[in-house]
């Protein structure tokens, strides 16, 4: 692999609060603190959400500007700063489009199913992507399964979305009792996600394991409290930076260099390396004793594995 491994930190998300973890950042100053710590630990990007006065997810432009300003003051341009248009059941596509147009962010993540609901008019979303292309916005499209990846490619072919390769974020797991699964990961690989510049996020305490498999398959990592609170071995992570640090160790163990923000900006839409759908090294890694969850592998029922899964279910 010739491309460095880019690590994005997702420090807060839209749903968790300090009741889930006292170190989860909610304010602009707390987000900036975590950005600086994550940069020091090896992150190349921060994916941030903002909260209103009641702690609820918001797409408020003023709150975003405050948070982005605080992060930039803390890290300069040493992190790609990505905002989200996540709807969380509160925002329609027109509102999501409006916040991108108002902010003109360096980077934005947009869920395919939210910005382009099936069966609805595609013109407004297509025009947004055209504007972002002209502005140089680093857009990343979120997909939740192989079928959505196929739909994304069909939209590219019809000119609704820009031509491939795109920057894509694949999501494993949900906020449910079941975190990321092997079947979800394998489905994305089989669907050919490696033809795009792709990142992976994985809900639950197997996060670091899935980042190892992603690095082997040529992808990049998004980690942090938005999706997972646990370090390898099942201990509660003291900070987002600690999770980033664990992911850096994954890259080092696989002899894949860690990207800086400048590398990520350069690679954002670059054609990815030619890769096998799932190379033999990845298969060997999957079959080896599981250093994260005990000797019985990713479906371990060791006490340690049970304890980590139980904790994640409770929050």
ROZAMI-214855 format. One record per atom (N, C-alpha, C, O, CB): x negated, y negated, z negated. Coordinates in steps of 0.001 Angstrom, whole numbers, plus 500000, padded with zeros to 6 digits. Glycine has a CB too. Layout:
N
XYZ/...
END
This chain:
315
499162501177500000/500000500000500000/499118498760500000/498201498650499186/500953500002498790/499387497835500901/498587496631500996/499271495442500340/498599494466500006/498289496321502439/500552495488500149/501257494361499555/501150494402498037/501319495464497438/502727494360499984/500869493256497399/500873493239495941/502284493421495397/503270493144496079/500272491934495422/502359493883494181/503613494220493507/504126492983492779/503507492525491818/503419495411492513/505255492441493232/505821491236492635/506776491606491505/507616492494491654/506549490392493700/506638490919490380/507495491155489219/508286489890488934/507713488827488693/506659491579487973/509604490012488964/510494488924488576/511020489197487178/511327490340486839/511662488763489587/511125488164486373/511727488309485052/513140487745485098/513370486643485597/510875487592483959/514083488522484566/515484488100484447/515779488005482952/516202488994482353/516481489112485183/515568486846482337/515491486782480880/516812486764480133/516839487027478930/514745485601480507/517931486452480828/519163486298480045/520409486902480685/521187487552479987/519407484855479801/520627486715481974/521837487234482598/523065486419482239/522967485322481688/522048488669482200/524215486974482560/525474486249482404/526288486680481197/527244485997480827/526297486415483627/525929487803480573/526833488393479585/526246488523478188/526944488297477199/527257489731480050/524974488885478097/524397489107476778/524167487785476036/524042486720476640/523081489874476904/524118487896474707/523904486737473849/522868487097472788/522282488179472814/525238486269473191/522658486180471866/521718486437470782/522217487535469836/521438488067469046/521467485157470001/523477487871469908/523969489006469136/523363490309469659/523211491271468905/525507489069469189/523021490342470940/522376491510471538/520882491523471244/520300492578470991/522613491535473047/520267490344471281/518844490230470965/518583488784470531/518914487855471268/517938490635472202/517999488581469353/517812487202468869/516880486366469730/516887485139469633/517283487228467471/516078487011470572/515115486291471415/515673486008472811/514960485457473650/513821487091471532/516927486370473078/517504486136474396/517678484629474602/518324483971473786/518869486882474551/517112484069475681/517160482610475854/518525482137476354/519097482716477277/516072482161476830/519023481096475741/520323480539476106/520210479088476582/520925478679477496/521277480624474922/519326478322475972/519184476909476308/518066476713477334/517283477622477610/518902476079475040/518016475501477889/516971475195478867/515584475342478251/514677475877478889/517152473777479419/515413474875477029/514104474967476380/513715476420476133/512552476786476302/514107474192475057/514674477250475737/514373478665475505/514039479383476811/513155480239476844/515556479354474816/514738479039477870/514440479635479172/513031479243479616/512285480072480136/515485479194480229/512672477975479408/511329477518479777/510268478245478960/509225478624479494/511202475998479576/510526478441477669/509583479203476826/509367480598477386/508228481049477511/510098479295475375/510456481289477726/510328482641478258/509657482646479624/508936483586479957/511692483300478349/509890481603480417/509219481507481719/507706481441481541/506968482142482233/509717480270482496/507246480608480623/505808480470480396/505200481774479882/504112482166480304/505534479335479403/505904482439478975/505413483709478438/505377484787479516/504428485567479593/506289484166477268/506417484826480345/506467485830481407/505378485596482445/504792486551482954/507836485824482079/505105484337482761/504010484016483676/502691484534483117/501905485151483836/503930482494483920/502457484285481858/501215484748481226/501111486270481265/500015486818481379/501137484255479774/502259486953481168/502268488415481165/502129489017482555/501805490198482681/503533488915480532/502371488224483615/502184488740484968/503345488554485922/503309489092487029/501883490153484891/504384487807485537/505524487593486432/505177486611487548/504332485730487388/506732487079485641/505859486792488691/505723485867489824/506979485046490042/506954484063490783/505391486632491091/508086485436489403/509364484766489627/510208484833488365/510098485777487582/510117485399490816/511048483828488174/512072483875487142/513437483769487803/513679482891488631/511870482744486098/514319484676487423/515712484688487872/516529484195486689/516632484882485673/516182486135488362/517111483006486816/517740482435485623/519233482189485799/519731481887486883/517061481141485258/519913482337484672/521320481974484514/521393480823483516/520508480662482675/522185483202484036/522449480030483615/522669478985482618/524006479235481920/524901479878482468/522642477570483276/524119478717480712/525306478903479879/525899477542479506/525193476542479383/524959479715478602/527217477545479334/527882476316478894/527801476186477379/527138476986476718/529356476295479355/528479475174476826/528407474920475398/528921476047474540/528545476164473374/529152473704475081/529790476891475110/530324478036474381/529495479297474602/529827480361474078/531761478289474793/528423479182475372/527569480337475645/528008481179476822/527451482252477056/527505481193474450/529014480705477580/529526481471478722/528745481154479991/528221480054480162/531015481180478939/528683482139480867/528033481971482174/528629480793482917/529842480580482901/528166483248483020/527762480027483572/528217478832484273/527428478639485560/526265479028485665/528086477595483375/528098478021486543/527420477557487754/527371476035487789/527316475436488863/528126478096489011/527391475422486632/527368473970486532/526047473416487075/524966473824486650/527579473528485071/526155472491488009/524964471955488674/524064471209487695/522842471347487750/525368471025489818/524654470425486803/523848469659485848/523076470591484916/521915470328484603/524744468712485026/523706471675484472/523019472635483609/521879473317484355/520806473534483791/524006473684483080/522105473650485607/521042474242486411/519871473272486580/518712473666486446/521583474658487781/520170472021486869/519091471046487054/518269470888485769/517044470770485817/519670469683487485/518948470888484638/518246470780483361/517318471981483144/516168471817482735/519255470671482204/517824473182483419/517025474393483209/515852474461484175/514736474787483771/517896475638483364/516091474158485443/515007474202486438/513931473176486096/512739473461486214/515560473943487863/514348471984485673/513383470943485282/512524471422484109/511309471224484106/514121469628484904/513149472047483121/512404472536481956/511404473621482352/510275473643481863/513370473077480893/511828474516483240/510930475587483691/509768475004484475/508622475407484275/511690476614484553/510046474067485359/508981473463486161/507987472714485271/506785472730485538/509577472507487213/508469472072484234/507566471382483322/506668472373482583/505533472052482230/508362470543482321/507189473580482353/506435474595481613/505438475348482485/504351475695482023/507387475578480979/505802475609483766/504961476493484594/504565475879485927/503833476512486688/505681477790484849/505015474683486237/504706474088487536/505260474938488661/506413475366488615/503199473913487704/504432475185489684/504881476012490807/504331477430490706/504307478159491697/504458475383492137/503889477825489510/503280479149489341/504312480266489205/503942481438489130/502381479147488125/505584479928489173/506661480908489296/507615480455490389/507920479268490496/507413481091487947/508085481387491194/509249481118492036/510439480979491091/510661481847490246/509482482266493117/511200479908491222/512355479685490351/513627479992491144/513968479301492104/512375478213489799/514306481032490717/515503481495491414/516735481286490541/516773481713489387/515365482981491802/517738480627491105/519040480523490444/519942481608491012/519606482257492003/519674479099490639/521082481795490378/522032482798490852/523376482150491152/523719481118490576/522200483923489815/524129482758492050/525512482334492295/526500483355491726/527669483370492111/525758482141493808/526032484204490814/526874485305490326/528241484796489871/528337483807489143/526176486040489167/529286485478490304/530647485021490047/531148485379488649/531834484575488018/531574485601491075/530819486562488163/531302487071486873/532816486918486758/533338486665485672/530608486337485710/533513487071487872/534963486980487850/535506485580487705/536719485398487601/535481487801486762/534628484574487696/535066483190487444/535026482309488684/535761481325488763/534206482570486372/534184482642489648/533919481724490754/534213482362492102/533879483521492347/532477481255490714/534844481584492965/535144482007494321/533966481660495248/533100480872494868/536453481343494820/533927482242496460/532832481943497381/532611480452497634/531468480003497720/533085482623498681/533690479686497752/533536478247498026/532776477557496903/531974476659497160/534911477581498214/533017477963495663/532308477370494527/530843477802494502/529964477022494134/532991477760493211/530592479026494889/529210479511494954/528431478769496035/527280478383495830/529180481029495224/529063478578497172/528428477836498265/528147476402497835/527087475857498142/529317477851499527/529081475798497136/528931474397496721/527739474204495801/527037473199495910/530195473913496026/527495475150494892/526377474980493956/525038475101494689/524085474406494338/526459476025492816/524951475969495699/523712476064496480/523469474776497241/522350474263497263/523768477252497455/524513474254497864/524369473017498628/523976471847497730/523190470989498133/525666472696499362/524520471813496518/524218470710495605/522805470812495042/522114469801494915/525226470680494465/522376472019494707/521077472206494070/519913472182495041/518837471684494710/521065473491493329/520120472725496257/519001472918497186/517842473609496457/516734473073496419/518536471550497789/518083474789495879/517058475433495047/515924476008495877/516053476211497084/517680476533494207/514804476268495200/513724476977495875/514194478361496298/513914478810497409/512487477083494963/514918479036495394/515379480398495650/516743480593495021/517085479950494029/514375481438495104/517523481495495615/518843481809495079/519159483272495359/518838483791496429/519929480883495690/519789483932494397/520299485286494626/521800485220494825/522504484485494133/519943486233493445/522283486010495793/523693485972496183/524163487403496400/523584488132497205/523909485106497473/525200487804495693/525748489144495872/526533489216497179/527407488385497427/526649489530494677/526228490193498004/526901490334499297/528408490432499123/529157489772499843/526381491564500039/528858491241498185/530294491470498010/531020490233497488/532238490124497627/530521492632497062/530269489290496879/530913488081496348/530959486965497374/531956486249497463/530184487599495105/529896486804498151/529856485706499115/530598486067500402/531096485192501109/528407485334499432/530665487383500700/531336487859501913/532286489005501556/532038490152501928/530295488320502979/533374488701500836/534333489771500523/534866490391501813/535191489675502760/535506489226499662/534955491692501847/535412492375503064/536815491922503436/537692491799502581/535382493902502875/537009491678504722/538318491284505224/538599489802505175/539649489360505642/539355491982504470/537678489012504615/537892487565504535/537055486838505599/536151487414506204/537534487043503118/537380485579505801/536707484757506809/535206484687506503/534807484439505365/537323483327506855/534391484906507522/532940484966507345/532247483653507684/531046483518507450/532367486069508196/532970482692508225/532312481526508804/531606480650507759/530507480159508017/533324480700509553/532213480450506599/531608479579505592/530296480173505070/529309479459504892/532588479349504428/530298481478504828/529078482127504351/527999482108505431/526828481861505140/529373483574503919/528392482368506671/527416482338507767/526780480959507891/525577480839508122/528085482730509095/527594479924507737/527073478561507818/526124478264506655/525128477562506830/528228477550507829/526433478800505462/525540478619504318/524172479224504605/523148478577504382/526147479250503052/524145480448505091/522858481083505380/522092480326506464/520865480244506420/523069482538505809/522811479783507422/522143478984508455/521501477752507831/520374477396508174/523144478567509560/522215477100506914/521651475918506243/520437476299505393/519435475585505376/522721475236505361/520534477421504694/519404477851503860/518183478177504706/517056477868504320/519794479070503019/518402478797505855/517282479097506746/516590477805507181/515361477732507194/517766479889507981/517361476808507530/516789475534507974/516061474831506839/515044474174507062/517881474625508534/516586474969505609/515983474302504454/514796475067503880/514057474528503056/517021474108503378/514602476308504301/513520477125503758/513837477728502401/512925478116501671/512279476307503652/515109477812502053/515510478411500783/515213479907500786/515557480610501736/517007478162500512/514582480386499738/514260481808499616/515484482545499069/515631482714497859/513015482028498690/516344482973499965/517565483650499528/517329485150499403/516604485754500193/518719483371500508/517957485727498398/517862487163498128/519287487709498010/520096487190497241/517025487454496815/519584488752498776/520939489291498827/521031490534497944/520225491457498060/521345489624500287/522029490539497062/522196491630496104/523131492678496686/524219492360497166/522742491104494753/522692493939496638/523521495067497079/523577496102495959/522636496249495179/522961495703498399/524695496813495900/524938497735494794/524930499202495200/524965500077494335/526246497413494159/524884499486496492/524806500884496924/524406500936498393/524293499909499061/526161501616496699/524195502156498877/523762502341500251/524765501844501272/524383501365502340/523483503776500496/526049501955500949/527076501480501882/526992499967502061/527174499459503167/528476501875501387/526721499254500983/526569497801501107/525324497448501909/525316496464502648/526504497148499721/524285498238501766/523085498002502566/523392498180504053/522920497398504878/521950498955502134/524174499196504401/524574499403505795/525431498237506290/525289497805507434/525345500732505944/526326497722505428/527156496578505820/526288495343506037/526528494575506968/528233496292504751/525279495145505184/524367494022505353/523698494077506726/523606493065507421/523306494018504240/523234495266507111/522576495402508406/523541495133509554/523151494559510570/521975496791508548/524798495545509398/525791495284510431/526067493782510553/526259493276511659/527092496043510124/526088493075509427/526304491630509452/525124490915510102/525301489917510802/526528491098508030/523917491434509865/522736490882510552/522868491061512058/522594490142512829/521438491560510046/523289492247512467/523399492561513893/524423491664514579/524275491333515756/523778494030514087/525462491271513844/526506490404514421/526174488931514300/526925488095514803/527834490670513751/525066488585513646/524673487195513521/525308486456512368/525124485246512239/524986486493514757/526058487158511517/526653486517510346/525561486204509322/525574485147508692/527750487422509717/524627487124509166/523462486937508307/522220486791509170/522222487212510327/523304488118507317/521155486200508627/519919486079509398/519382487450509789/519775488467509218/518865485310508601/518494487467510751/517941488725511214/517042489348510157/516421488647509358/517170488520512507/516981490667510164/516138491416509233/514670491279509636/514385490966510791/516554492909509195/513723491508508703/513959491936507338/514429490791506443/514046489635506621/512705492548506773/515266491150505482/515755490202504499/515131490505503144/514559491574502932/517291490245504415/515249489548502232/514912489812500837/516163490367500173/517210489719500160/514393488515500103/516048491569499622/517202492290499090/516905492716497654/515790493127497334/517546493526499976/517910492614496802/517821493158495443/518791494320495332/519996494151495518/518131492065494362/518265495502495027/519095496685494813/519347496838493318/518427496721492509/518418497966495400/520588497096492962/520981497209491560/521305498661491235/522106499298491918/522194496297491249/520673499175490181/520982500505489666/521680500367488329/521189499669487441/519703501368489530/522830501030488174/523557500990486912/524417499741486793/524416498870487663/522591501062485750/525160499684485672/526052498566485394/526072498336483887/525382499029483140/527492498835485944/526860497368483442/527078497190482007/528107498210481529/529237497860481186/527549495738481686/527702499454481512/528583500540481094/527784501478480205/526627501204479885/529181501300482323/528395502573479811/527696503553478990/526597504269479760/525700504851479151/528676504563478443/526649504237481084/525654504921481910/524767503877482576/525247502994483286/526337505832482978/523470503995482337/522540503075482976/522165503563484359/522897504331484983/521290502898482125/521009503107484832/520522503477486152/520347504988486262/519956505651485301/519200502768486450/520644505526487450/520552506970487666/519630507295488835/519387506467489713/521942507561487916/519127508526488819/518283509007489917/519045508997491233/518487508647492272/517767510420489620/520318509379491195/521101509454492425/521220508093493091/521157507997494317/522487510013492136/521390507035492297/521482505686492864/520169505300493544/520170504782494660/521838504658491766/519062505553492872/517759505212493451/517540505968494754/517165505377495766/516623505525492458/517773507272494727/517541508087495922/518438507651497073/518034507704498235/517776509565495611/519662507219496747/520582506785497800/520061505538498514/520178505430499734/521970506511497213/519487504597497762/518918503405498399/517729503769499289/517591503242500393/518484502385497333/516877504664498809/515713505060499604/516163505759500879/515649505482501962/514779505981498789/517133506673500744/517660507402501909/518314506452502897/518241506666504107/518670508470501467/518955505402502390/519625504428503259/518643503515503976/519053502704504807/520592503592502452/517356503629503671/516341502868504395/516089501477503872/515800500567504648/516720502771505799/516193501292502558/515976499947502011/514565499441502277/514329498233502259/516245499940500514/513617500358502526/512220499961502757/512030499165504044/510940498647504284/511338501187502796/513060499057504876/512922498202506064/513049496725505698/512765495854506521/513979498573507119/513475496440504463/513573495066503968/512495494815502925/511848495748502448/514973494792503374/512305493542502572/511492493205501402/512420493350500190/513290492508499967/510865491728501505/512234494401499424/513236494720498410/512663494718497000/511516495087496750/513851496063498702/513522494286496103/513299494389494671/514342495330494103/515368495603494726/513360492996493979/514056495821492904/514999496691492212/515198496167490801/514244495740490151/514500498162492192/516449496198490323/516702496038488895/517471497267488430/518285497820489168/517497494712488590/517204497685487203/517757498936486690/518274498723485275/517510498373484375/516696500063486718/519568498933485079/520155498810483754/519712499969482862/519644501118483297/521687498759483847/519417499642481615/519184500677480628/517717500954480342/516833500392480988/519832501920481068/517465501824479368/516105502043478861/515175502798479795/513998502955479473/516178502774477587/515659503275480949/514775503906481927/514197502882482904/513605503259483915/515529504993482695/514361501613482616/513954500553483534/512505500716484005/512249500694485210/514126499199482865/511556500880483083/510147500948483469/509870502149484364/509077502057485301/509261501009482229/510519503272484080/510362504451484936/510785504148486367/510091504512487316/511178505627484385/511925503479486518/512391503170487867/511485502142488551/511362502157489776/513831502653487822/510854501256487788/509910500319488401/508675501052488918/508109500665489940/509498499235487393/508258502095488227/507154502914488722/507511503546490060/506708503532490993/506789504000487703/508704504096490152/509144504732491396/509304503695492504/509021503975493669/510470505485491178/509757502505492140/509893501430493124/508529501010493669/508369500808494872/510608500221492502/507552500882492777/506208500513493222/505661501552494188/505038501197495188/505264500357492021/505882502818493905/505422503878494797/506124503833496151/505528504175497173/505641505232494150/507366503419496160/508140503386497394/508005502074498156/508649501887499188/509583503636497090/507163501154497650/506880499934498387/507704498730498008/507592497684498647/507061500184499795/508545498848496967/509377497729496553/508737496886495475/507559497044495153/510696498226496075/509535495986494921/509098495072493871/510078495164492697/511124495804492807/509000493604494408/509739494527491582/510462494749490329/511149493485489830/510600492387489912/509514495266489265/512372493663489307/513004492628488495/513347493253487157/514109494218487096/514280492033489195/512792492709486087/512939493307484764/513294492224483753/513133491032484012/511643494045484342/513780492666482598/514055491713481532/515379491957480849/516105492898481171/514026490327482070/515684491082479888/516826491277479005/518167491291479736/519140491817479195/516841490204477965/518255490733480941/519525490796481661/519975492237481838/521168492533481762/519405490109483025/519025493134482074/519360494526482387/518929495523481328/519491496615481249/518744494906483681/517946495173480513/517379496162479598/516692495453478432/516077494400478604/516377497089480339/516807496047477245/516201495480476044/515070496335475487/514525496025474428/517250495290474986/514711497407476189/513855498426475588/512528498586476315/512451498448477536/514573499746475561/511487498878475547/510173499214476096/510096500713476362/510904501476475831/509041498772475130/509135501146477177/508926502585477330/508707503228475958/507981502696475118/507718502869478265/509341504370475749/509254505029474453/510446504762473565/510614505429472544/508018504603473753/511290503790473933/512539503589473214/512526502544472129/513507502428471395/512944504837472630/511436501756471986/511423500704470978/512013499415471558/511893499140472752/509984500462470464/512649498638470685/513233497375471109/512123496416471524/511165496216470778/514095496760469982/512246495828472697/511229494887473173/511281493612472341/512369493094472091/511431494563474677/510141493095471909/510166491854471129/510457490618471973/510869489587471442/508850491672470422/510246490716473289/510422489556474165/510535490019475605/510231491166475930/509251488558474007/510977489111476463/510961489402477898/509541489619478396/509308490462479263/511623488266478683/508590488865477855/507202488998478298/506657490393478030/505836490898478796/506328487963477609/507109491020476944/506647492376476637/507110493358477705/506379494286478052/507154492819475254/508312493164478227/508818494033479292/508033493790480583/507695494733481298/510335493789479524/507749492531480871/506909492226482038/505551492905481885/505037493489482839/506731490688482209/504972492831480695/503680493456480462/503700494954480690/502755495513481246/503221493170479070/504774495610480265/504904497053480500/504977497353481989/504473498381482442/506149497608479789/505600496462482752/505715496656484199/504375496413484893/504060497079485879/506787495723484779/503598495476484394/502251495255484921/501411496521484757/500647496877485655/501572494059484206/501546497194483633/500799498437483400/501190499502484425/500348500293484852/501050498961481967/502460499524484819/502907500444485868/502116500195487148/501596501132487756/504428500285486130/502026498919487559/501315498587488791/499844498966488689/499269499498489638/501453497095489105/499233498693487532/497823499015487352/497587500515487454/496604500958488047/497325498496486005/498494501293486875/498346502737486923/498486503311488312/498005504410488589/499339503371486033/499155502560489200/499349503011490578/498383502312491537/498478502472492754/500795502760491017/497452501534490973/496450500827491777/497104499888492789/496631499738493915/495551501830492504/498192499265492367/498858498271493207/498702496913492531/499191496725491417/500376498626493433/498039495975493175/497789494671492575/499072493933492275/500084494136492947/496923493836493479/499038493077491271/500218492308490858/500234490971491594/499232490257491626/500230492083489314/501376490645492182/501516489427492974/501630488194492089/502155488255490977/502731489528493881/501134487085492596/501408485779492024/502516485117492840/502930485635493877/500123484896491996/502987483972492362/504091483293493043/503757482990494498/504610483134495374/504443482002492315/502523482574494760/502124482258496136/502214483493497025/502605483400498188/500695481690496167/501850484651496472/501962485898497236/503423486188497552/503762486545498680/501337487080496458/504283486033496552/505697486333496755/506306485397497788/507076485841498640/506463486231495433/505983484135497731/506510483201498732/506076483617500144/506854483529501094/506034481758498430/504840484065500263/504323484481501574/505010485747502072/505241485902503271/502811484707501501/505336486655501147/505888487962501525/507404487961501677/507967488951502145/505498488989500503/508074486892501300/509521486927501079/510303487591502204/511178488419501951/510030485539500889/509991487234503438/510698487816504577/509732488530505525/510090488822506665/511468486729505334/508523488809505066/507548489476505924/507957490922506172/508542491550505290/506147489419505297/507665491458507341/507952492885507573/507218493737506551/506011493571506373/507547493307509010/507914494647505872/507259495488504877/506334496500505535/506454496754506733/508296496205504023/505400497093504762/504537498129505316/505363499315505807/506466499560505320/503514498590504269/504824500039506765/505493501254507238/505381502310506140/504279502669505725/504867501769508591/506529502804505676/506560503762504580/507411504961504959/508361504835505732/507094503107503299/507076506116504420/507959507270504507/509190506981503662/509133506171502737/507240508577504037/510313507644503975/511541507404503227/511330507600501739/511833506826500923/512646508319503718/510608508605501401/510262508796499990/509019509664499985/509113510886500099/511450509457499155/507849509039499852/506613509758500118/506308510820499067/506924510871498002/505471508787500200/505350511652499398/505052512774498523/504531512316497174/504725512997496168/504049513692499176/503862511154497145/503384510637495864/504550510311494953/504498510587493754/502512509395496071/505606509726495508/506777509397494700/507434510667494182/507891510713493040/507784508569495513/507481511704495027/508081512958494568/507258513573493447/507809514085492472/508213513951495730/505923513521493589/505079514071492532/505272513307491233/505336513900490156/503607514039492949/505365511978491341/505577511164490149/506886511552489465/506949511649488239/505586509667490511/507922511773490261/509231512108489708/509214513472489027/509965513706488080/510292512087490805/508352514377489511/508324515734488971/507373515884487791/507420516898487095/507937516703490052/506506514891487547/505557514981486456/506271514825485120/507384514302485069/504463513925486607/505628515282484017/506192515027482693/506457513540482510/505646512700482900/505249515543481591/507575513231481925/508043511853481819/507351511161480648/507634511464479489/509580511807481646/506436510224480953/505716509552479894/506578508508479198/506208508000478139/504469508910480444/507723508187479786/508581507173479207/509569507781478221/509813507222477151/509322506429480299/510141508938478589/511232509493477802/510945510869477210/511870511551476770/512445509573478643/509700511283477191/509383512587476631/509064513583477723/509231513281478904/510531513095475782/508612514753477352/508048515705478301/509074516360479192/508699517056480135/507305516752477574/510343516169478938/511356516868479723/511844516089480922/512792516518481580/512511517201478862/511220514938481236/511545514233482475/512656513220482298/513086512958481174/511933515215483540/513132512639483414/514047511516483337/515395511870482759/516119510968482339/514232510937484676/515769513126482715/517031513500482085/516782514058480696/517545514882480193/517785514523482942/515689513591480081/515263514111478791/516368514047477756/517125513079477687/514061513353478299/516447515091476956/517357515084475814/516545515095474526/517036515506473474/518325516298475864/515275514630474618/514453514537473432/515081513554472460/515831512677472888/513021514116473789/514799513668471153/515368512724470199/515062511284470559/515909510405470395/514857513017468816/513842511034471054/513489509676471420/514374509169472542/514873508045472480/512031509597471826/514576509987473569/515424509587474690/516855509371474255/517496508415474691/515374510625475789/517376510255473391/518732510082472915/518877508800472123/519892508109472218/519148511262472074/517831508479471321/517909507285470488/517962506037471358/518743505128471079/516714507216469526/517141505976472413/517141504795473281/518463504659473993/519011503560474070/516004504866474298/519002505771474528/520276505691475240/521398505289474316/522293504540474707/520604507015475898/521359505783473084/522394505429472127/522383503952471826/523439503325471737/522226506214470852/521173503373471665/521074501949471385/521626501127472538/522375500174472319/519629501561471108/521265501484473760/521721500706474903/523236500749475019/523852499758475412/521081501220476188/523845501881474683/525289502013474774/525992501107473786/527104500647474045/525702503446474543/525349500843472643/526001500097471584/526036498599471835/526804497890471185/525319500367470293/525212498090472777/525116496641472889/525981496104474017/526014494896474247/523676496229473103/
END
